[in-house]
Amino acid sequence: MARRTKKNVGVIGLGIIGSRVADNLRRRGFPVFVWNRNPRPFPNFVGAPAELAEMCDYIQIFVSDDDALLDVVRQLAPALAARHIVIAHPTVAPHSMRVAADLVERRGARFVEAPFTGSKMGAEKGELVFYVAGDEVALREARPILEASSTEVIEIGEIGQATVVKLATNIVTSASVQALAEALALINHAGVSSDKFVAALQNNASYSKTLSMKLPKMIDGNFEPHFALKHMLKDMLIAGRLGLSYHLELAVATAARDRLLEQEQRGYAEEDFSVIARKYFPETPLPTVEQDLELFEKPPPIEPAATISSMGEVAAAVHDVDIAPPPADPESQPQPATDQSVSMESTGELIAPAAIETNQPETPPHDAVSPEGTPEPQPGESAAAKSPMDLLAKLLRGESARTDES
């Protein structure tokens, strides 16, 4: 029977990174067994973490957060023994990493902390970079497993410190992409070609691998997830809490967190974290001033009538009030003061019907009284008081129809 030269490796978590790490290990000749909380059609998929521990000597954990890490380790613990090395890759709070290490080491197994930098493409090409911490002997034994998916393995120090390094680098990464989004917004609104900006940035000292990956996709509006927004947001939240524990004001991390949170609330948690650019390049164009947006509905315009038959209709036109006409009585004869039609003069001004000179006697009609009940002025008043236009002007201003000489 041929002697097995490589020990089995178990991979827990088949997301963007874990699934590609498993592929890299197989290409390097390692026997690989896998488990995921949601079952997937993946070779050598087993039923539970403890079953994986029974079959494998090395166990790599690629889960998303603190709760998931501690839950998986608790499921593994009953099956762990001295032969096992558990390698934890998630970015979590340093305290959670130390708790996980303690659970493993109580069983006599060894624990390696190994958060990484690199996203989807880095994992596919085996170009991740691991920041590792733990026992020196355990690190030495785990190195071949880590090198199957990486170009560099950087030893940091004690358990928990590698996670702090990862959080610190993610602050820089998140802030860089936020700055890039703002720079693109400025370029776009100034009418500068994005090609010119790319050429300038590529020859600038601030250019980095992160910018080279994100810039073309942000310009194209391509936010296919390489590092999901929800994960970067989680890292910025942890960084903020860690800063508070040291009484540090991490203003840049806080600003990056807020921008990520905005887009998460808009439903983009599963997209790449560079989707923060949507704040400046929305999918639906913003309305412009020319669209004449109003906070309140405008009232309909008043159109002047060609003929007005009474002062009631004059008031209705001025105040936009509908006045119902009196019911028609075919047997009654219209009174001279209310039946007189008023036409529009060539100047377009309205003439009050009560002031039109007619062939009727100058004696006012019996119902023409002032609001106080006294008769209206009789003939002999000044010409100014009897001017039709003056009376109409008073009515339109809301004043009494009486003259000043009462």
MILUM-924924 format. One record per residue (C-alpha): residue number from 1; chain; x, y negated, z negated. Coordinates in nm, 4 decimals, always signed. Example, Ala and Ser with C-alpha at 12.3 -4.5 7.8 and 13.67 -1.06 7.14 Angstrom:
residues 2
PT   fimi   numar         px         py         pz
PT      1       A    +1.2300    +0.4500    -0.7800
PT      2       A    +1.3670    +0.1060    -0.7140
end
This chain:
residues 406
PT   fimi   numar         px         py         pz
PT      1       A    +0.0000    +0.0000    +0.0000
PT      2       A    +0.1470    -0.3343    +0.1062
PT      3       A    +0.2415    -0.5623    -0.1809
PT      4       A    +0.0532    -0.8927    -0.1851
PT      5       A    +0.3113    -1.1732    -0.1582
PT      6       A    +0.0748    -1.4664    -0.2149
PT      7       A    -0.1686    -1.5047    -0.4994
PT      8       A    -0.5343    -1.5733    -0.4354
PT      9       A    -0.6482    -1.9335    -0.4408
PT     10       A    -0.9984    -2.0372    -0.5390
PT     11       A    -1.1483    -2.3634    -0.4144
PT     12       A    -1.4472    -2.5121    -0.5959
PT     13       A    -1.6302    -2.7879    -0.4080
PT     14       A    -1.6659    -2.7795    -0.0290
PT     15       A    -1.7143    -3.1473    +0.0478
PT     16       A    -1.5151    -3.3556    +0.2954
PT     17       A    -1.1837    -3.2764    +0.1217
PT     18       A    -1.2347    -2.9370    -0.0398
PT     19       A    -1.3509    -2.7663    +0.2782
PT     20       A    -1.0468    -2.8911    +0.4701
PT     21       A    -0.8060    -2.7974    +0.1937
PT     22       A    -0.9462    -2.4424    +0.2052
PT     23       A    -0.8812    -2.4345    +0.5811
PT     24       A    -0.5232    -2.5561    +0.5316
PT     25       A    -0.4566    -2.2872    +0.2710
PT     26       A    -0.5818    -2.0156    +0.5052
PT     27       A    -0.3608    -2.1448    +0.7841
PT     28       A    -0.0660    -2.1178    +0.5442
PT     29       A    -0.1514    -1.7558    +0.4767
PT     30       A    -0.3129    -1.7857    +0.1342
PT     31       A    -0.6124    -1.5605    +0.0526
PT     32       A    -0.8889    -1.8123    -0.0230
PT     33       A    -1.2205    -1.7689    -0.2062
PT     34       A    -1.4682    -2.0504    -0.2489
PT     35       A    -1.7686    -2.1676    -0.4504
PT     36       A    -1.9958    -2.4687    -0.4149
PT     37       A    -2.2942    -2.5805    -0.6219
PT     38       A    -2.5018    -2.5721    -0.3019
PT     39       A    -2.4328    -2.2417    -0.1211
PT     40       A    -2.2765    -2.2750    +0.2233
PT     41       A    -2.1962    -2.0326    +0.5052
PT     42       A    -1.8227    -2.0319    +0.4258
PT     43       A    -1.5881    -1.7287    +0.4339
PT     44       A    -1.5408    -1.5533    +0.0973
PT     45       A    -1.8138    -1.7500    -0.0765
PT     46       A    -1.8629    -1.6103    -0.4277
PT     47       A    -2.1528    -1.6301    -0.6683
PT     48       A    -2.0173    -1.8333    -0.9611
PT     49       A    -1.7069    -2.0124    -1.0957
PT     50       A    -1.6381    -1.7320    -1.3439
PT     51       A    -1.6438    -1.4788    -1.0587
PT     52       A    -1.3931    -1.6951    -0.8729
PT     53       A    -1.1657    -1.6957    -1.1792
PT     54       A    -1.1753    -1.3165    -1.1931
PT     55       A    -1.0494    -1.2991    -0.8329
PT     56       A    -0.8013    -1.5880    -0.8155
PT     57       A    -0.4868    -1.7019    -0.9986
PT     58       A    -0.4981    -2.0650    -0.8836
PT     59       A    -0.8187    -2.2618    -0.8888
PT     60       A    -0.8499    -2.6021    -0.7216
PT     61       A    -1.1467    -2.8148    -0.8241
PT     62       A    -1.2858    -3.0750    -0.5779
PT     63       A    -1.6011    -3.2131    -0.7402
PT     64       A    -1.7302    -3.5673    -0.7478
PT     65       A    -1.7485    -3.6949    -1.1058
PT     66       A    -1.6863    -3.6446    -1.4767
PT     67       A    -1.9987    -3.4406    -1.5491
PT     68       A    -1.9371    -3.2066    -1.2562
PT     69       A    -1.5752    -3.1481    -1.3611
PT     70       A    -1.6606    -3.0636    -1.7208
PT     71       A    -1.9527    -2.8442    -1.6149
PT     72       A    -1.7350    -2.6386    -1.3793
PT     73       A    -1.4553    -2.6009    -1.6347
PT     74       A    -1.7035    -2.4786    -1.8966
PT     75       A    -1.8290    -2.2166    -1.6485
PT     76       A    -1.4728    -2.1102    -1.5724
PT     77       A    -1.3510    -2.0965    -1.9316
PT     78       A    -1.4840    -1.7500    -2.0345
PT     79       A    -1.2933    -1.5870    -1.7460
PT     80       A    -0.9630    -1.7778    -1.7856
PT     81       A    -0.6405    -1.6167    -1.9020
PT     82       A    -0.2670    -1.6893    -1.9176
PT     83       A    -0.2225    -1.6082    -1.5460
PT     84       A    -0.4484    -1.8924    -1.4355
PT     85       A    -0.3501    -2.2434    -1.3279
PT     86       A    -0.6451    -2.4784    -1.2935
PT     87       A    -0.5747    -2.7809    -1.0684
PT     88       A    -0.8233    -3.0669    -1.1124
PT     89       A    -0.8496    -3.3152    -0.8217
PT     90       A    -1.1477    -3.5461    -0.8929
PT     91       A    -1.1028    -3.9110    -0.9863
PT     92       A    -1.2633    -3.9336    -1.3293
PT     93       A    -1.2082    -4.1161    -1.6552
PT     94       A    -0.8715    -4.0232    -1.8119
PT     95       A    -1.0585    -3.9084    -2.1218
PT     96       A    -1.2647    -3.6614    -1.9168
PT     97       A    -0.9470    -3.5235    -1.7619
PT     98       A    -0.7964    -3.4657    -2.1065
PT     99       A    -1.1144    -3.2920    -2.2280
PT    100       A    -1.1035    -3.0595    -1.9249
PT    101       A    -0.7379    -2.9826    -1.9912
PT    102       A    -0.8142    -2.8963    -2.3523
PT    103       A    -1.0923    -2.6542    -2.2521
PT    104       A    -0.8563    -2.4737    -2.0152
PT    105       A    -0.5574    -2.4600    -2.2466
PT    106       A    -0.7667    -2.3192    -2.5333
PT    107       A    -0.8047    -2.0069    -2.3196
PT    108       A    -0.4283    -1.9759    -2.2766
PT    109       A    -0.4412    -2.0966    -1.9113
PT    110       A    -0.2544    -2.3994    -1.7781
PT    111       A    -0.3916    -2.7220    -1.6423
PT    112       A    -0.2607    -2.9576    -1.3710
PT    113       A    -0.4094    -3.3016    -1.3106
PT    114       A    -0.3856    -3.3823    -0.9392
PT    115       A    -0.5937    -3.6692    -0.7981
PT    116       A    -0.4972    -3.7576    -0.4441
PT    117       A    -0.4938    -4.0303    -0.1837
PT    118       A    -0.6035    -3.9653    +0.1698
PT    119       A    -0.9415    -3.9154    +0.3284
PT    120       A    -1.1039    -3.6964    +0.5893
PT    121       A    -0.8315    -3.7232    +0.8531
PT    122       A    -0.5541    -3.6824    +0.5976
PT    123       A    -0.7142    -3.3649    +0.4666
PT    124       A    -0.7608    -3.2227    +0.8175
PT    125       A    -0.3964    -3.2840    +0.9051
PT    126       A    -0.2620    -3.1695    +0.5700
PT    127       A    -0.1355    -3.5213    +0.4949
PT    128       A    -0.2787    -3.5881    +0.1502
PT    129       A    -0.0609    -3.7315    -0.1263
PT    130       A    -0.1099    -3.5858    -0.4743
PT    131       A    -0.0406    -3.7691    -0.8024
PT    132       A    +0.0208    -3.4935    -1.0556
PT    133       A    +0.0628    -3.4583    -1.4308
PT    134       A    +0.0948    -3.1658    -1.6682
PT    135       A    +0.3348    -2.9004    -1.7920
PT    136       A    +0.6561    -2.8866    -1.5867
PT    137       A    +0.6382    -2.5096    -1.5416
PT    138       A    +0.2771    -2.5301    -1.4275
PT    139       A    +0.3639    -2.8111    -1.1857
PT    140       A    +0.6448    -2.6089    -1.0348
PT    141       A    +0.4210    -2.3055    -0.9832
PT    142       A    +0.1377    -2.5152    -0.8374
PT    143       A    +0.3581    -2.7076    -0.5936
PT    144       A    +0.3312    -2.4578    -0.3013
PT    145       A    -0.0482    -2.4716    -0.3288
PT    146       A    -0.0455    -2.8518    -0.3203
PT    147       A    +0.2081    -2.8717    -0.0373
PT    148       A    -0.0252    -2.6726    +0.1891
PT    149       A    -0.2432    -2.9853    +0.2213
PT    150       A    -0.0013    -3.2733    +0.1578
PT    151       A    +0.3057    -3.4614    +0.2684
PT    152       A    +0.4026    -3.5702    -0.0848
PT    153       A    +0.3549    -3.4546    -0.4420
PT    154       A    +0.4398    -3.7323    -0.6897
PT    155       A    +0.4863    -3.6416    -1.0553
PT    156       A    +0.3491    -3.9093    -1.2892
PT    157       A    +0.3667    -3.7953    -1.6518
PT    158       A    +0.1130    -3.6870    -1.9132
PT    159       A    -0.2412    -3.5662    -1.8495
PT    160       A    -0.4611    -3.8695    -1.7847
PT    161       A    -0.1858    -4.0909    -1.6444
PT    162       A    -0.2130    -3.9556    -1.2900
PT    163       A    -0.5792    -4.0578    -1.2928
PT    164       A    -0.4860    -4.4106    -1.4023
PT    165       A    -0.2480    -4.4317    -1.1051
PT    166       A    -0.5244    -4.3172    -0.8700
PT    167       A    -0.7682    -4.5732    -1.0066
PT    168       A    -0.5089    -4.8494    -0.9728
PT    169       A    -0.4365    -4.7623    -0.6098
PT    170       A    -0.8097    -4.7540    -0.5342
PT    171       A    -0.8481    -5.1073    -0.6685
PT    172       A    -0.5955    -5.2178    -0.4061
PT    173       A    -0.7650    -5.0111    -0.1338
PT    174       A    -1.1146    -5.1361    -0.2111
PT    175       A    -1.0016    -5.4985    -0.2381
PT    176       A    -0.8128    -5.4709    +0.0924
PT    177       A    -1.1212    -5.3516    +0.2780
PT    178       A    -1.3337    -5.6215    +0.1147
PT    179       A    -1.0802    -5.8839    +0.2271
PT    180       A    -1.0831    -5.7345    +0.5760
PT    181       A    -1.4627    -5.7574    +0.5934
PT    182       A    -1.4523    -6.1249    +0.4936
PT    183       A    -1.1736    -6.1979    +0.7430
PT    184       A    -1.3727    -6.0363    +1.0253
PT    185       A    -1.6774    -6.2420    +0.9285
PT    186       A    -1.4736    -6.5621    +0.9482
PT    187       A    -1.3263    -6.4663    +1.2859
PT    188       A    -1.6671    -6.3748    +1.4261
PT    189       A    -1.8434    -6.6917    +1.3140
PT    190       A    -1.5592    -6.9067    +1.4472
PT    191       A    -1.5955    -6.7460    +1.7913
PT    192       A    -1.2447    -6.5960    +1.7959
PT    193       A    -1.1918    -6.2696    +1.9845
PT    194       A    -1.1524    -5.9693    +1.7542
PT    195       A    -0.8719    -5.8459    +1.9813
PT    196       A    -0.6739    -6.1604    +1.9027
PT    197       A    -0.7291    -6.1070    +1.5324
PT    198       A    -0.6171    -5.7427    +1.5532
PT    199       A    -0.2982    -5.8447    +1.7347
PT    200       A    -0.2242    -6.1093    +1.4724
PT    201       A    -0.2958    -5.8783    +1.1784
PT    202       A    -0.0864    -5.5931    +1.3148
PT    203       A    +0.2145    -5.8246    +1.3078
PT    204       A    +0.1367    -5.9577    +0.9628
PT    205       A    +0.3111    -5.8414    +0.6443
PT    206       A    -0.0269    -5.7545    +0.4891
PT    207       A    -0.0997    -5.4832    +0.7477
PT    208       A    -0.1299    -5.1348    +0.5961
PT    209       A    -0.2390    -4.7799    +0.6730
PT    210       A    -0.5759    -4.8547    +0.5175
PT    211       A    -0.6301    -5.1538    +0.7454
PT    212       A    -0.5124    -4.9593    +1.0512
PT    213       A    -0.7749    -4.6902    +0.9780
PT    214       A    -1.0646    -4.9157    +0.8829
PT    215       A    -1.0229    -5.2145    +1.1163
PT    216       A    -1.1231    -5.0504    +1.4499
PT    217       A    -1.4210    -4.8734    +1.2940
PT    218       A    -1.5460    -5.1858    +1.1190
PT    219       A    -1.5283    -5.3803    +1.4451
PT    220       A    -1.7288    -5.1044    +1.6181
PT    221       A    -1.9764    -5.0777    +1.3310
PT    222       A    -1.8807    -4.7122    +1.2824
PT    223       A    -1.9252    -4.6160    +0.9158
PT    224       A    -1.9031    -4.2382    +0.9417
PT    225       A    -1.7924    -4.1286    +0.5943
PT    226       A    -1.4236    -4.0625    +0.5396
PT    227       A    -1.4401    -4.1820    +0.1795
PT    228       A    -1.8027    -4.2274    +0.0821
PT    229       A    -1.9166    -4.5562    -0.0695
PT    230       A    -2.0672    -4.3762    -0.3698
PT    231       A    -1.7262    -4.2351    -0.4615
PT    232       A    -1.5430    -4.5673    -0.4326
PT    233       A    -1.8162    -4.7332    -0.6377
PT    234       A    -1.7750    -4.4659    -0.9046
PT    235       A    -1.3992    -4.5300    -0.9125
PT    236       A    -1.4460    -4.9063    -0.9502
PT    237       A    -1.6910    -4.8512    -1.2347
PT    238       A    -1.4379    -4.6299    -1.4128
PT    239       A    -1.1602    -4.8823    -1.3495
PT    240       A    -1.3759    -5.1594    -1.4957
PT    241       A    -1.4492    -4.9617    -1.8117
PT    242       A    -1.0831    -4.8680    -1.8472
PT    243       A    -0.9848    -5.2326    -1.8122
PT    244       A    -1.2300    -5.3297    -2.0848
PT    245       A    -1.0800    -5.0668    -2.3155
PT    246       A    -0.7483    -5.2514    -2.2806
PT    247       A    -0.9170    -5.5945    -2.3093
PT    248       A    -0.8249    -5.6719    -1.9485
PT    249       A    -1.0274    -5.8838    -1.7089
PT    250       A    -1.0107    -5.7034    -1.3748
PT    251       A    -1.1724    -5.9727    -1.1595
PT    252       A    -1.0832    -5.8176    -0.8223
PT    253       A    -1.2077    -5.4733    -0.9262
PT    254       A    -1.5287    -5.6339    -1.0513
PT    255       A    -1.5826    -5.8217    -0.7239
PT    256       A    -1.5184    -5.5045    -0.5220
PT    257       A    -1.7605    -5.3131    -0.7457
PT    258       A    -2.0345    -5.5725    -0.6903
PT    259       A    -2.0014    -5.5594    -0.3121
PT    260       A    -2.0143    -5.1794    -0.3164
PT    261       A    -2.3161    -5.1866    -0.5454
PT    262       A    -2.5008    -5.4199    -0.3064
PT    263       A    -2.4648    -5.1747    -0.0199
PT    264       A    -2.5496    -4.8745    -0.2346
PT    265       A    -2.8776    -5.0457    -0.3237
PT    266       A    -2.9414    -5.0951    +0.0481
PT    267       A    -2.9208    -4.7180    +0.0997
PT    268       A    -2.5645    -4.6789    +0.2310
PT    269       A    -2.4195    -4.4655    -0.0531
PT    270       A    -2.3335    -4.1766    +0.1782
PT    271       A    -2.1572    -4.3893    +0.4407
PT    272       A    -1.7918    -4.4861    +0.4392
PT    273       A    -1.7106    -4.7505    +0.1800
PT    274       A    -1.6090    -4.9886    +0.4602
PT    275       A    -1.9855    -5.0292    +0.5130
PT    276       A    -1.9507    -5.3340    +0.2865
PT    277       A    -1.8912    -5.5180    +0.6166
PT    278       A    -2.2670    -5.4967    +0.6742
PT    279       A    -2.3047    -5.7837    +0.4301
PT    280       A    -2.1553    -6.0066    +0.6996
PT    281       A    -2.2707    -5.8198    +1.0121
PT    282       A    -2.6322    -5.7170    +0.9449
PT    283       A    -2.8048    -5.4812    +1.1864
PT    284       A    -3.1000    -5.7196    +1.2226
PT    285       A    -3.0016    -6.0728    +1.3345
PT    286       A    -3.0716    -6.3402    +1.0792
PT    287       A    -3.3405    -6.5942    +1.1745
PT    288       A    -3.2153    -6.9279    +1.3007
PT    289       A    -3.3358    -7.2806    +1.2311
PT    290       A    -3.4961    -7.2948    +1.5754
PT    291       A    -3.7498    -7.0347    +1.4649
PT    292       A    -3.9145    -7.3090    +1.2527
PT    293       A    -3.9543    -7.1014    +0.9379
PT    294       A    -4.2018    -7.2498    +0.6896
PT    295       A    -4.2498    -7.1708    +0.3218
PT    296       A    -4.6199    -7.2485    +0.3543
PT    297       A    -4.8681    -7.2166    +0.6367
PT    298       A    -4.9281    -7.5372    +0.8253
PT    299       A    -5.2921    -7.6598    +0.8480
PT    300       A    -5.4378    -7.6637    +1.1996
PT    301       A    -5.3996    -7.9988    +1.3792
PT    302       A    -5.7028    -8.2297    +1.3997
PT    303       A    -5.8101    -8.2926    +1.7548
PT    304       A    -6.0030    -8.6210    +1.8130
PT    305       A    -6.3595    -8.5774    +1.9379
PT    306       A    -6.4705    -8.7539    +2.2533
PT    307       A    -6.7941    -8.8797    +2.0949
PT    308       A    -6.8883    -8.9372    +1.7326
PT    309       A    -7.2516    -9.0030    +1.6545
PT    310       A    -7.2334    -9.1050    +1.2880
PT    311       A    -7.0064    -9.2321    +1.0169
PT    312       A    -7.0420    -8.8898    +0.8520
PT    313       A    -6.8670    -8.7401    +1.1506
PT    314       A    -6.5951    -9.0080    +1.1233
PT    315       A    -6.5307    -8.8965    +0.7646
PT    316       A    -6.5370    -8.5332    +0.8698
PT    317       A    -6.2745    -8.5987    +1.1345
PT    318       A    -6.0513    -8.7877    +0.8922
PT    319       A    -6.0796    -8.5417    +0.6053
PT    320       A    -6.1122    -8.2253    +0.8176
PT    321       A    -6.4447    -8.1463    +0.6475
PT    322       A    -6.7196    -7.9617    +0.8301
PT    323       A    -7.0544    -8.1441    +0.7863
PT    324       A    -7.3633    -7.9560    +0.8915
PT    325       A    -7.6018    -8.1641    +1.1063
PT    326       A    -7.9513    -8.2269    +0.9662
PT    327       A    -8.2250    -7.9995    +1.0958
PT    328       A    -8.3895    -8.1272    +1.4116
PT    329       A    -8.7459    -8.2671    +1.3826
PT    330       A    -8.9014    -8.3077    +1.7263
PT    331       A    -9.1906    -8.5214    +1.5926
PT    332       A    -8.9800    -8.7786    +1.4173
PT    333       A    -8.8318    -9.0775    +1.5905
PT    334       A    -8.4593    -9.1414    +1.5204
PT    335       A    -8.3824    -9.4503    +1.3179
PT    336       A    -8.1850    -9.7181    +1.4982
PT    337       A    -7.9034    -9.7160    +1.2414
PT    338       A    -7.8368    -9.3409    +1.2617
PT    339       A    -7.9249    -9.2626    +1.6219
PT    340       A    -7.6855    -9.5056    +1.7786
PT    341       A    -7.4105    -9.3226    +1.9632
PT    342       A    -7.0626    -9.4578    +1.9382
PT    343       A    -6.8389    -9.4414    +2.2417
PT    344       A    -6.4593    -9.4668    +2.2543
PT    345       A    -6.3237    -9.8041    +2.3633
PT    346       A    -6.0452    -9.8180    +2.6171
PT    347       A    -5.8068    -9.8661    +2.3265
PT    348       A    -5.9110    -9.5332    +2.1738
PT    349       A    -6.0369    -9.6938    +1.8507
PT    350       A    -6.3548    -9.5745    +1.6838
PT    351       A    -6.6422    -9.8254    +1.6462
PT    352       A    -6.8692    -9.7977    +1.3456
PT    353       A    -7.2311    -9.7481    +1.4582
PT    354       A    -7.3727    -9.9689    +1.1813
PT    355       A    -7.1743   -10.2651    +1.3106
PT    356       A    -7.2669   -10.2401    +1.6787
PT    357       A    -7.4682   -10.5393    +1.8041
PT    358       A    -7.7896   -10.4150    +1.9589
PT    359       A    -8.1226   -10.5610    +2.0632
PT    360       A    -8.2683   -10.4657    +1.7277
PT    361       A    -8.3591   -10.7450    +1.4836
PT    362       A    -8.0726   -10.8655    +1.2710
PT    363       A    -8.2692   -10.7761    +0.9583
PT    364       A    -8.0948   -10.4728    +0.8108
PT    365       A    -8.2885   -10.1478    +0.7903
PT    366       A    -8.4714   -10.0811    +0.4686
PT    367       A    -8.2244    -9.8157    +0.3530
PT    368       A    -7.9103   -10.0189    +0.4125
PT    369       A    -7.8125   -10.0869    +0.0532
PT    370       A    -7.4843   -10.1097    -0.1254
PT    371       A    -7.3655    -9.8416    -0.3690
PT    372       A    -7.4876   -10.0639    -0.6537
PT    373       A    -7.8409   -10.0762    -0.5048
PT    374       A    -7.8312   -10.4446    -0.3887
PT    375       A    -7.9145   -10.5410    -0.0313
PT    376       A    -7.6279   -10.5634    +0.2149
PT    377       A    -7.5182   -10.9171    +0.3189
PT    378       A    -7.7605   -11.0926    +0.5487
PT    379       A    -7.6864   -11.2930    +0.8614
PT    380       A    -7.4926   -11.6021    +0.7858
PT    381       A    -7.1886   -11.4208    +0.6474
PT    382       A    -6.8487   -11.5046    +0.7835
PT    383       A    -6.7497   -11.3522    +1.1167
PT    384       A    -6.4673   -11.1634    +0.9529
PT    385       A    -6.7027   -10.9848    +0.7153
PT    386       A    -6.9205   -10.8718    +1.0063
PT    387       A    -6.6318   -10.7497    +1.2273
PT    388       A    -6.6989   -10.3903    +1.3295
PT    389       A    -6.3285   -10.3012    +1.3289
PT    390       A    -6.2811   -10.4406    +0.9767
PT    391       A    -6.5686   -10.2328    +0.8461
PT    392       A    -6.4358    -9.9183    +1.0118
PT    393       A    -6.0860    -9.9835    +0.8785
PT    394       A    -6.2274   -10.0103    +0.5282
PT    395       A    -6.4142    -9.6852    +0.5694
PT    396       A    -6.1060    -9.5048    +0.6988
PT    397       A    -5.9069    -9.6343    +0.3999
PT    398       A    -6.1709    -9.4973    +0.1670
PT    399       A    -6.2903    -9.8421    +0.0567
PT    400       A    -6.6527    -9.9575    +0.0095
PT    401       A    -6.8351   -10.0787    +0.3192
PT    402       A    -6.9287   -10.3973    +0.1329
PT    403       A    -6.7637   -10.7239    +0.2264
PT    404       A    -6.5580   -10.9333    -0.0128
PT    405       A    -6.8331   -11.2003    -0.0136
PT    406       A    -7.1124   -11.0295    -0.2076
end
